[in-house]
Amino acid sequence: MADVKLTATTRTEFGKGAARRLRRAGQTPAVLYGHGTDPVHLALSAQEAFLALRTANVLLEISIEGEKKPVLALPKQVQRDPISPVIEHIDLLLVKAGEKVAVDVALLLVGEAERGSMVNHDLTALPVLAPATNIPNEIEVSIEGLEIGAQILVSDVVLPEGVEANADPEALVLSVVVIPVAEETEAEEGAEGGAAEAAEGDEAGE
């Protein structure tokens, strides 16, 4: 995964009021921590940060004003405004080249299962340990030709080189089941409706 370069300044004012003033000025408050270092409070360009965080697990190369070398970081927690497309705060984890980090990577299904079947997802993203500088954007899972009743476990997923699963190997990723036909669906709904009417009748009798 290619890293995205950002610039940042350190900030000395904290609290909700300071954060609001920062956002009004087109900046996003952030805090950088990790590797036993003291947290560093930063201000990022709001537009640059918003664009960068459209990609999951994006590796950020951050040049901090006054520092000689940029640092590498991963977004660990992003607080977004519930209404407007605004990032309110970002927690950044300091990482180093060569180390592995725990992240969730989206699963991409490829191929088609048996005709007349449907796929039930138990996991849409897989927890993994991946090199900080080479986190996959997604992990492909082939369902080509799978028959009804087939299952894929975590241990069945083929992972990119250098990436290892960070979940129970026996955990279910997906299963292939029969598509419910209209008659079965209507029968189930009818049974539920009958049970509800019977319950109402019992209540009325009381």
ROSE-4610 file (N, C-alpha, C; in Angstrom, 1 decimal, always signed):
// ROSE-4610
residu = [M/M/M/A/A/A/D/D/D/V/V/V/K/K/K/L/L/L/T/T/T/A/A/A/T/T/T/T/T/T/R/R/R/T/T/T/E/E/E/F/F/F/G/G/G/K/K/K/G/G/G/A/A/A/A/A/A/R/R/R/R/R/R/L/L/L/R/R/R/R/R/R/A/A/A/G/G/G/Q/Q/Q/T/T/T/P/P/P/A/A/A/V/V/V/L/L/L/Y/Y/Y/G/G/G/H/H/H/G/G/G/T/T/T/D/D/D/P/P/P/V/V/V/H/H/H/L/L/L/A/A/A/L/L/L/S/S/S/A/A/A/Q/Q/Q/E/E/E/A/A/A/F/F/F/L/L/L/A/A/A/L/L/L/R/R/R/T/T/T/A/A/A/N/N/N/V/V/V/L/L/L/L/L/L/E/E/E/I/I/I/S/S/S/I/I/I/E/E/E/G/G/G/E/E/E/K/K/K/K/K/K/P/P/P/V/V/V/L/L/L/A/A/A/L/L/L/P/P/P/K/K/K/Q/Q/Q/V/V/V/Q/Q/Q/R/R/R/D/D/D/P/P/P/I/I/I/S/S/S/P/P/P/V/V/V/I/I/I/E/E/E/H/H/H/I/I/I/D/D/D/L/L/L/L/L/L/L/L/L/V/V/V/K/K/K/A/A/A/G/G/G/E/E/E/K/K/K/V/V/V/A/A/A/V/V/V/D/D/D/V/V/V/A/A/A/L/L/L/L/L/L/L/L/L/V/V/V/G/G/G/E/E/E/A/A/A/E/E/E/R/R/R/G/G/G/S/S/S/M/M/M/V/V/V/N/N/N/H/H/H/D/D/D/L/L/L/T/T/T/A/A/A/L/L/L/P/P/P/V/V/V/L/L/L/A/A/A/P/P/P/A/A/A/T/T/T/N/N/N/I/I/I/P/P/P/N/N/N/E/E/E/I/I/I/E/E/E/V/V/V/S/S/S/I/I/I/E/E/E/G/G/G/L/L/L/E/E/E/I/I/I/G/G/G/A/A/A/Q/Q/Q/I/I/I/L/L/L/V/V/V/S/S/S/D/D/D/V/V/V/V/V/V/L/L/L/P/P/P/E/E/E/G/G/G/V/V/V/E/E/E/A/A/A/N/N/N/A/A/A/D/D/D/P/P/P/E/E/E/A/A/A/L/L/L/V/V/V/L/L/L/S/S/S/V/V/V/V/V/V/V/V/V/I/I/I/P/P/P/V/V/V/A/A/A/E/E/E/E/E/E/T/T/T/E/E/E/A/A/A/E/E/E/E/E/E/G/G/G/A/A/A/E/E/E/G/G/G/G/G/G/A/A/A/A/A/A/E/E/E/A/A/A/A/A/A/E/E/E/G/G/G/D/D/D/E/E/E/A/A/A/G/G/G/E/E/E]
num = [1/1/1/2/2/2/3/3/3/4/4/4/5/5/5/6/6/6/7/7/7/8/8/8/9/9/9/10/10/10/11/11/11/12/12/12/13/13/13/14/14/14/15/15/15/16/16/16/17/17/17/18/18/18/19/19/19/20/20/20/21/21/21/22/22/22/23/23/23/24/24/24/25/25/25/26/26/26/27/27/27/28/28/28/29/29/29/30/30/30/31/31/31/32/32/32/33/33/33/34/34/34/35/35/35/36/36/36/37/37/37/38/38/38/39/39/39/40/40/40/41/41/41/42/42/42/43/43/43/44/44/44/45/45/45/46/46/46/47/47/47/48/48/48/49/49/49/50/50/50/51/51/51/52/52/52/53/53/53/54/54/54/55/55/55/56/56/56/57/57/57/58/58/58/59/59/59/60/60/60/61/61/61/62/62/62/63/63/63/64/64/64/65/65/65/66/66/66/67/67/67/68/68/68/69/69/69/70/70/70/71/71/71/72/72/72/73/73/73/74/74/74/75/75/75/76/76/76/77/77/77/78/78/78/79/79/79/80/80/80/81/81/81/82/82/82/83/83/83/84/84/84/85/85/85/86/86/86/87/87/87/88/88/88/89/89/89/90/90/90/91/91/91/92/92/92/93/93/93/94/94/94/95/95/95/96/96/96/97/97/97/98/98/98/99/99/99/100/100/100/101/101/101/102/102/102/103/103/103/104/104/104/105/105/105/106/106/106/107/107/107/108/108/108/109/109/109/110/110/110/111/111/111/112/112/112/113/113/113/114/114/114/115/115/115/116/116/116/117/117/117/118/118/118/119/119/119/120/120/120/121/121/121/122/122/122/123/123/123/124/124/124/125/125/125/126/126/126/127/127/127/128/128/128/129/129/129/130/130/130/131/131/131/132/132/132/133/133/133/134/134/134/135/135/135/136/136/136/137/137/137/138/138/138/139/139/139/140/140/140/141/141/141/142/142/142/143/143/143/144/144/144/145/145/145/146/146/146/147/147/147/148/148/148/149/149/149/150/150/150/151/151/151/152/152/152/153/153/153/154/154/154/155/155/155/156/156/156/157/157/157/158/158/158/159/159/159/160/160/160/161/161/161/162/162/162/163/163/163/164/164/164/165/165/165/166/166/166/167/167/167/168/168/168/169/169/169/170/170/170/171/171/171/172/172/172/173/173/173/174/174/174/175/175/175/176/176/176/177/177/177/178/178/178/179/179/179/180/180/180/181/181/181/182/182/182/183/183/183/184/184/184/185/185/185/186/186/186/187/187/187/188/188/188/189/189/189/190/190/190/191/191/191/192/192/192/193/193/193/194/194/194/195/195/195/196/196/196/197/197/197/198/198/198/199/199/199/200/200/200/201/201/201/202/202/202/203/203/203/204/204/204/205/205/205/206/206/206]
x = [+0.8/+0.0/+0.9/+0.6/+1.4/+1.0/+1.9/+1.6/+1.2/+0.4/-0.1/+0.6/+1.1/+1.9/+1.0/+1.2/+0.4/+1.4/+1.1/+1.9/+1.0/+1.7/+1.0/+1.8/+1.1/+1.7/+1.3/+2.2/+1.8/+0.9/+0.0/-0.9/-0.8/-1.0/-0.8/-2.2/-3.2/-4.5/-5.4/-6.1/-6.9/-8.3/-9.2/-10.5/-11.5/-12.8/-13.8/-13.7/-13.5/-13.5/-12.3/-11.1/-10.0/-10.2/-10.8/-11.1/-12.0/-13.0/-14.0/-13.3/-12.4/-11.7/-10.8/-10.2/-9.3/-10.1/-11.2/-12.0/-12.6/-12.9/-13.4/-12.2/-11.0/-9.8/-9.4/-10.2/-9.9/-8.9/-8.8/-7.9/-8.6/-8.0/-8.5/-7.6/-8.1/-7.2/-6.9/-5.7/-5.3/-4.3/-4.2/-3.2/-2.4/-1.1/-0.2/+0.5/+0.4/+0.9/+1.5/+2.2/+2.7/+4.2/+4.7/+6.1/+6.6/+5.7/+6.1/+6.4/+6.1/+6.4/+5.2/+5.5/+4.4/+3.5/+2.2/+1.3/+1.7/+1.6/+1.8/+0.5/+0.1/-1.1/-0.8/-1.6/-1.3/-2.6/-2.3/-3.3/-3.0/-4.0/-3.8/-4.8/-4.4/-5.3/-6.6/-7.7/-9.0/-9.3/-9.0/-9.3/-8.3/-7.1/-6.1/-6.4/-6.8/-7.1/-8.3/-9.3/-10.6/-10.4/-9.6/-9.3/-8.5/-7.5/-6.6/-7.4/-8.4/-9.0/-10.2/-10.3/-11.3/-10.8/-9.5/-9.0/-8.8/-9.3/-9.1/-7.7/-7.3/-5.9/-4.8/-5.1/-4.1/-2.9/-1.7/-0.5/-0.1/+0.0/+0.2/+1.7/+2.3/+3.6/+3.5/+3.7/+3.3/+4.6/+4.7/+5.8/+5.3/+6.0/+5.6/+6.5/+5.9/+6.6/+7.7/+8.9/+10.0/+10.7/+10.2/+10.9/+11.7/+12.8/+13.7/+13.1/+12.6/+12.1/+10.6/+10.0/+8.5/+8.3/+7.2/+6.8/+5.7/+5.7/+4.7/+3.6/+2.3/+1.2/+0.0/-0.8/-2.0/-3.2/-4.3/-5.5/-6.1/-6.2/-6.8/-8.2/-8.5/-9.9/-10.2/-11.3/-11.7/-13.1/-13.2/-14.5/-15.0/-16.2/-16.8/-18.1/-18.4/-19.7/-20.8/-21.9/-23.0/-23.8/-23.7/-24.5/-23.7/-22.8/-22.0/-20.7/-20.2/-19.0/-17.7/-17.6/-16.5/-15.9/-14.6/-13.8/-13.5/-14.0/-13.8/-12.5/-12.0/-10.8/-10.2/-8.9/-8.2/-7.2/-7.3/-6.2/-5.3/-4.0/-3.0/-2.0/-1.7/-0.8/+0.5/+1.6/+2.9/+3.4/+3.9/+4.4/+5.8/+6.5/+7.8/+7.9/+8.7/+8.9/+9.4/+8.8/+9.3/+8.5/+7.7/+6.8/+5.5/+4.8/+3.4/+2.4/+1.3/+0.2/-1.1/-1.9/-3.2/-4.3/-4.9/-5.9/-6.9/-8.1/-9.2/-9.1/-9.1/-9.0/-10.3/-10.9/-12.1/-11.9/-12.9/-12.9/-13.7/-13.1/-13.8/-14.1/-15.4/-15.7/-15.6/-15.0/-14.8/-15.4/-15.9/-16.5/-18.0/-18.6/-20.0/-20.2/-21.0/-21.3/-22.4/-22.8/-23.8/-25.1/-25.6/-26.8/-28.0/-28.7/-29.8/-29.4/-28.2/-27.7/-27.4/-27.2/-26.8/-25.7/-25.0/-23.9/-24.2/-24.1/-24.3/-22.9/-22.8/-21.5/-21.5/-20.5/-20.2/-19.2/-18.2/-17.2/-17.1/-17.1/-17.0/-15.6/-14.9/-13.5/-12.8/-11.5/-10.7/-9.7/-9.6/-8.6/-7.2/-6.2/-4.9/-3.8/-2.6/-1.4/-0.6/-0.4/+0.2/+1.4/+2.3/+3.4/+2.9/+3.3/+2.8/+2.9/+3.9/+4.1/+3.6/+2.9/+2.3/+1.0/+0.1/-1.2/-2.1/-2.7/-3.5/-4.8/-5.2/-6.5/-7.7/-7.6/-8.6/-8.0/-8.7/-8.3/-9.4/-9.0/-9.9/-10.2/-11.5/-12.0/-12.8/-12.3/-13.0/-14.1/-15.3/-16.5/-16.9/-16.0/-16.3/-16.6/-17.8/-18.2/-18.6/-18.6/-19.0/-20.4/-20.7/-22.0/-22.7/-24.0/-24.8/-24.4/-24.2/-23.7/-22.2/-21.5/-20.1/-19.8/-18.7/-18.3/-16.9/-16.5/-15.2/-14.8/-13.8/-13.3/-12.1/-11.7/-10.6/-9.3/-9.2/-8.0/-8.0/-9.1/-9.2/-8.8/-8.8/-8.5/-7.1/-6.8/-5.4/-5.0/-3.9/-3.5/-2.3/-2.1/-0.9/+0.3/+1.5/+2.7/+3.0/+3.4/+3.7/+2.6/+1.3/+0.1/-0.4/-0.7/-1.3/-2.6/-3.5/-4.8/-4.6/-5.4/-5.4/-6.8/-7.3/-8.6/-8.5/-9.5/-9.6/-9.6/-8.7/-8.7/-10.0/-10.8/-12.0/-13.2/-13.0/-14.1/-14.7/-16.0/-16.7/-16.6/-16.2/-16.2/-17.5/-17.9/-19.1/-19.6/-20.9/-21.5/-22.4/-22.6/-23.4/-24.7/-25.8/-27.1/-28.1/-29.2/-30.3/-31.0/-31.3/-32.1/-33.6/-34.1/-35.5/-36.5/-37.4/-38.4/-39.5/-40.3/-41.4/-42.4/-42.7/-43.7/-43.3/-42.0/-41.4/-41.5/-41.2/-41.2/-42.7/-43.6/-45.0/-45.5/-45.1/-45.6/-45.0/-43.8/-43.2/-43.9/-44.2/-44.9/-46.3/-47.0/-48.3/-48.3/-47.3/-47.2/-47.0/-46.2/-45.9/-47.2/-48.0/-49.2/-50.2/-50.3/-51.3/-51.0/-49.7/-49.3/-49.6/-49.4/-49.8/-51.2/-52.1/-53.5/-54.0/-53.4/-53.7/-53.4/-52.3/-51.9/-52.8/-53.3/-54.2/-55.5/-56.0/-57.2/-57.2/-56.0/-55.9/-56.0/-55.3/-55.4/-56.8/-57.6/-58.9/-59.8/-59.5/-60.3/-60.1/-58.9/-58.6/-59.4]
y = [-1.2/+0.0/+1.2/+2.1/+3.4/+4.3/+5.0/+5.9/+7.2/+7.9/+9.2/+10.3/+11.3/+12.3/+13.4/+13.8/+14.9/+15.8/+17.0/+17.9/+18.2/+18.5/+18.8/+19.8/+20.5/+21.4/+20.9/+21.2/+20.8/+21.8/+21.4/+22.4/+22.3/+23.4/+23.6/+23.9/+24.2/+24.4/+23.2/+22.9/+21.7/+22.0/+21.0/+21.2/+21.4/+21.3/+21.4/+22.8/+23.9/+25.2/+25.3/+24.9/+24.9/+24.1/+22.9/+22.0/+22.7/+23.3/+24.0/+25.1/+25.9/+27.0/+26.4/+25.3/+24.6/+24.2/+23.6/+23.1/+24.3/+25.4/+26.5/+27.1/+26.9/+27.3/+26.3/+25.3/+24.3/+23.3/+23.0/+22.0/+21.0/+19.8/+18.7/+18.4/+18.3/+18.0/+16.5/+16.1/+14.7/+14.5/+13.3/+12.9/+11.7/+11.8/+10.7/+10.1/+8.7/+8.0/+6.7/+6.0/+4.7/+4.5/+3.3/+3.0/+3.6/+3.8/+4.3/+5.8/+6.5/+7.9/+8.7/+9.9/+10.8/+11.2/+11.3/+11.7/+13.1/+13.2/+14.5/+15.0/+16.2/+16.7/+17.5/+17.2/+17.7/+18.4/+19.3/+19.9/+19.5/+18.9/+18.5/+19.3/+19.4/+20.0/+19.2/+19.8/+19.0/+18.4/+19.1/+18.6/+17.4/+17.6/+16.5/+15.3/+15.5/+14.3/+13.6/+14.4/+13.8/+12.9/+13.4/+12.7/+11.4/+11.6/+10.4/+9.3/+9.6/+8.6/+8.0/+8.3/+7.5/+6.1/+5.9/+4.5/+3.9/+2.7/+2.0/+1.6/+1.7/+1.3/+2.0/+3.3/+4.0/+4.3/+4.1/+4.5/+5.9/+6.7/+8.1/+8.5/+9.2/+9.8/+11.2/+11.5/+12.9/+13.7/+14.8/+15.7/+16.7/+16.7/+17.6/+18.8/+20.0/+21.2/+21.2/+21.5/+21.5/+20.2/+19.1/+17.8/+17.6/+16.9/+16.7/+15.6/+14.5/+13.4/+13.2/+12.8/+12.5/+11.2/+11.0/+9.7/+9.0/+7.7/+6.8/+6.6/+6.6/+6.4/+5.8/+5.1/+4.5/+5.1/+5.5/+5.9/+4.8/+5.0/+3.9/+4.2/+5.5/+5.9/+7.2/+7.3/+8.5/+8.9/+10.1/+10.6/+11.5/+11.1/+11.9/+12.6/+13.7/+14.4/+13.5/+13.3/+12.4/+13.0/+14.2/+14.8/+15.3/+16.2/+16.8/+15.9/+16.0/+15.2/+15.9/+15.9/+16.5/+15.5/+15.5/+14.6/+15.5/+15.1/+15.9/+15.6/+14.4/+14.1/+12.8/+12.6/+11.4/+11.0/+9.7/+9.1/+8.3/+8.7/+8.1/+7.2/+6.0/+5.1/+5.2/+5.5/+5.6/+4.2/+4.0/+2.7/+2.8/+1.7/+1.7/+0.7/+1.0/+0.0/-1.3/-2.4/-3.7/-4.3/-3.6/-4.1/-4.5/-5.4/-5.8/-5.2/-4.9/-4.2/-5.0/-4.9/-5.5/-4.6/-5.1/-4.3/-5.3/-4.7/-5.5/-5.2/-6.2/-6.0/-6.6/-5.8/-6.2/-7.5/-8.3/-9.5/-9.3/-9.7/-9.5/-10.9/-11.2/-12.5/-12.4/-13.5/-13.6/-14.9/-14.9/-16.1/-16.2/-17.4/-17.6/-19.0/-19.1/-20.4/-21.1/-22.3/-23.1/-22.3/-22.6/-21.9/-22.2/-21.2/-21.4/-21.3/-20.9/-20.7/-19.2/-19.0/-17.6/-17.8/-16.7/-16.7/-16.0/-16.6/-16.0/-15.6/-14.3/-13.7/-13.8/-14.4/-14.2/-13.2/-13.0/-12.0/-11.3/-10.0/-9.2/-8.6/-8.6/-8.2/-9.1/-9.4/-10.4/-9.7/-9.9/-9.4/-10.1/-9.3/-9.8/-9.1/-9.7/-9.0/-8.8/-7.6/-7.3/-6.3/-6.4/-5.4/-4.0/-3.1/-1.7/-1.0/-1.3/-0.6/-1.4/-2.5/-3.3/-4.0/-3.1/-3.7/-3.8/-5.0/-5.2/-4.4/-3.8/-3.1/-4.0/-5.2/-6.2/-7.6/-8.6/-10.0/-10.8/-11.4/-12.1/-13.5/-13.8/-15.2/-15.8/-16.9/-17.5/-18.3/-18.1/-18.9/-19.7/-19.6/-20.2/-21.7/-22.1/-23.5/-24.1/-23.3/-23.9/-24.4/-25.5/-26.1/-25.8/-26.0/-25.7/-26.5/-25.9/-26.6/-26.3/-25.8/-25.5/-24.4/-24.4/-23.4/-23.0/-21.8/-21.3/-20.8/-21.4/-21.0/-20.0/-19.4/-18.5/-19.2/-20.4/-21.2/-21.5/-21.3/-21.6/-20.4/-19.2/-18.0/-17.9/-17.7/-17.6/-16.1/-16.0/-14.6/-14.2/-12.9/-12.4/-12.7/-12.8/-13.0/-12.0/-12.5/-11.7/-11.3/-11.8/-11.5/-12.7/-12.6/-13.8/-13.4/-14.4/-14.2/-13.9/-13.0/-12.7/-13.0/-14.2/-14.7/-16.2/-16.8/-18.2/-18.9/-19.8/-20.5/-21.2/-21.6/-22.4/-21.5/-20.1/-19.2/-19.2/-19.2/-19.2/-17.9/-17.9/-16.7/-16.6/-17.7/-17.7/-19.1/-19.2/-20.5/-20.3/-21.4/-21.4/-22.1/-21.4/-22.0/-21.9/-22.6/-22.6/-21.2/-20.6/-19.4/-19.8/-19.1/-19.5/-19.2/-20.1/-19.9/-19.1/-18.5/-17.7/-18.4/-19.7/-20.4/-20.6/-20.9/-21.1/-19.8/-18.7/-17.4/-17.0/-17.3/-17.0/-17.9/-19.2/-20.1/-19.6/-19.2/-18.7/-17.5/-16.5/-15.3/-15.7/-16.7/-17.1/-17.7/-18.5/-19.1/-18.1/-17.1/-16.0/-15.2/-14.9/-14.2/-14.9/-16.3/-17.1/-17.1/-17.2/-17.2/-15.9/-14.8/-13.5/-13.4/-13.9/-13.8/-14.6/-15.8/-16.7/-16.0/-15.3/-14.7/-13.5/-12.8/-11.7/-12.3/-13.4/-14.1/-14.5/-15.0/-15.4/-14.2/-13.1/-11.9/-11.4/-11.5/-11.0/-11.8/-13.2/-14.1/-13.8/-13.4/-13.0/-11.8]
z = [+0.0/+0.0/+0.0/-0.9/-1.0/+0.1/+0.7/+1.8/+1.3/+2.1/+1.7/+2.6/+2.0/+2.7/+3.2/+4.5/+5.1/+5.8/+6.0/+6.8/+8.1/+9.2/+10.4/+11.2/+12.1/+13.1/+14.5/+15.5/+16.8/+17.4/+18.3/+19.0/+20.5/+21.1/+22.5/+23.2/+22.5/+23.0/+22.9/+24.0/+24.0/+24.5/+24.4/+24.8/+23.7/+23.9/+22.9/+22.2/+22.9/+22.3/+21.4/+21.8/+20.9/+19.7/+19.8/+18.7/+17.7/+18.2/+17.3/+16.5/+17.2/+16.5/+15.4/+15.7/+14.8/+13.5/+13.8/+12.6/+11.8/+12.5/+11.7/+10.8/+11.2/+10.5/+9.4/+9.2/+8.1/+8.5/+9.8/+10.3/+11.1/+11.3/+12.0/+13.2/+14.4/+15.5/+15.5/+15.9/+16.0/+17.1/+17.5/+18.5/+18.0/+18.1/+17.6/+18.9/+18.9/+20.1/+19.6/+20.5/+20.2/+20.5/+20.6/+20.8/+22.1/+23.1/+24.4/+24.4/+23.4/+23.3/+23.9/+24.4/+24.8/+23.7/+23.9/+22.9/+22.3/+21.0/+20.3/+19.7/+20.1/+19.6/+18.4/+17.3/+16.0/+15.4/+14.4/+13.6/+12.2/+11.5/+10.1/+9.2/+7.9/+7.0/+6.9/+7.1/+7.1/+5.8/+4.7/+3.4/+3.1/+3.4/+3.1/+3.9/+5.2/+6.1/+5.6/+5.2/+4.7/+3.5/+2.5/+1.3/+1.6/+2.5/+2.9/+3.5/+4.4/+5.2/+4.4/+3.1/+2.3/+2.1/+2.3/+2.1/+3.5/+3.6/+4.9/+5.2/+6.4/+6.9/+6.1/+5.7/+4.9/+5.8/+5.2/+5.8/+5.6/+6.6/+6.5/+6.8/+5.9/+6.2/+6.5/+7.8/+8.3/+8.6/+8.0/+8.2/+9.2/+10.4/+11.5/+11.5/+11.6/+11.6/+12.7/+12.3/+13.3/+13.5/+12.9/+13.0/+11.7/+11.8/+10.7/+9.8/+10.4/+9.6/+9.7/+8.7/+8.8/+9.6/+10.1/+10.8/+10.1/+10.3/+9.7/+10.8/+10.3/+11.3/+10.6/+11.4/+10.9/+11.7/+11.0/+11.8/+12.6/+13.9/+14.7/+15.1/+15.3/+15.6/+15.0/+14.2/+13.5/+14.0/+14.6/+15.0/+13.9/+13.4/+12.3/+12.8/+12.3/+12.6/+12.1/+12.9/+12.4/+11.3/+11.0/+10.0/+8.8/+9.1/+8.0/+7.7/+6.5/+6.2/+6.7/+8.1/+8.8/+9.7/+9.7/+10.7/+11.9/+13.1/+14.3/+15.0/+14.9/+15.6/+15.1/+15.1/+14.6/+15.7/+16.0/+16.8/+15.8/+15.9/+15.0/+15.8/+15.2/+15.9/+15.1/+15.9/+15.3/+15.0/+13.8/+13.3/+12.7/+12.6/+12.0/+10.9/+9.9/+8.8/+9.4/+8.9/+9.3/+10.4/+11.1/+12.2/+11.6/+12.3/+11.9/+12.9/+12.3/+13.0/+12.9/+13.9/+13.9/+13.2/+12.1/+11.4/+10.9/+10.5/+9.9/+8.4/+7.5/+6.1/+5.5/+4.6/+3.9/+3.1/+3.1/+2.3/+1.0/-0.1/-1.4/-2.0/-2.2/-2.8/-4.3/-4.8/-6.3/-6.8/-8.0/-8.5/-8.2/-8.5/-8.3/-7.7/-6.7/-6.1/-6.9/-6.4/-7.2/-7.5/-8.6/-9.0/-8.0/-7.6/-6.7/-5.3/-5.1/-3.7/-3.4/-2.1/-1.7/-0.6/-0.4/+0.5/+1.8/+2.9/+4.2/+4.7/+5.0/+5.5/+7.1/+7.6/+9.1/+9.3/+8.4/+8.4/+7.1/+7.2/+6.0/+5.9/+7.1/+7.2/+8.1/+7.8/+8.6/+9.4/+10.7/+11.5/+11.2/+10.9/+10.5/+11.1/+11.1/+11.4/+10.1/+9.7/+8.4/+8.6/+7.7/+7.7/+7.6/+8.5/+8.5/+7.2/+6.5/+5.2/+4.0/+4.3/+3.2/+3.6/+4.0/+4.4/+3.1/+2.9/+1.7/+1.8/+0.7/+0.6/+0.9/+0.4/+0.5/+0.3/+0.8/+0.6/-0.1/-1.2/-2.1/-1.5/-1.6/-1.1/-2.3/-2.8/-4.0/-3.5/-4.1/-3.9/-5.2/-6.2/-7.5/-7.3/-7.8/-7.8/-6.5/-5.4/-4.1/-4.1/-3.6/-3.5/-2.2/-2.3/-1.1/+0.1/+1.2/+2.4/+2.6/+1.6/+1.7/+2.7/+3.4/+4.3/+4.1/+4.4/+4.4/+5.8/+6.3/+7.6/+7.5/+8.6/+8.6/+8.1/+8.5/+8.0/+6.5/+5.9/+4.4/+3.6/+4.2/+3.4/+3.1/+1.8/+1.3/+1.5/+2.3/+2.7/+1.9/+1.6/+0.9/+1.7/+1.1/+1.7/+2.8/+4.0/+5.1/+6.0/+5.6/+6.4/+7.0/+8.3/+9.0/+9.7/+9.8/+10.4/+11.9/+12.4/+13.8/+14.4/+14.0/+14.5/+14.6/+15.3/+15.5/+14.1/+13.8/+12.5/+12.2/+13.2/+13.0/+12.9/+13.0/+12.9/+11.5/+11.4/+10.1/+9.4/+8.1/+7.3/+6.5/+5.9/+5.1/+4.9/+4.6/+4.2/+3.0/+2.3/+1.1/+1.4/+1.2/+1.6/+0.4/+0.6/-0.5/-0.4/-1.5/-1.6/-1.2/-0.1/+0.2/-0.9/-1.2/-2.3/-1.7/-2.6/-2.2/-1.3/-1.7/-0.9/+0.5/+0.7/+2.1/+2.9/+2.2/+2.9/+3.3/+2.4/+2.7/+3.8/+3.8/+4.9/+6.2/+6.3/+7.5/+8.0/+7.1/+7.5/+8.0/+7.3/+7.7/+9.1/+9.3/+10.7/+11.7/+11.5/+12.4/+12.7/+11.6/+11.7/+12.5/+12.3/+13.0/+14.5/+14.8/+16.2/+16.9/+16.1/+16.7/+16.9/+16.0/+16.2/+17.3/+17.5/+18.6/+19.9/+20.0/+21.2/+21.5/+20.5/+20.7/+21.2/+20.6/+21.1/+22.5/+22.9/+24.3/+25.3/+24.8/+25.7/+25.8/+24.6/+24.7/+25.6/+25.5/+26.4/+27.8/+28.2/+29.6/+29.9]
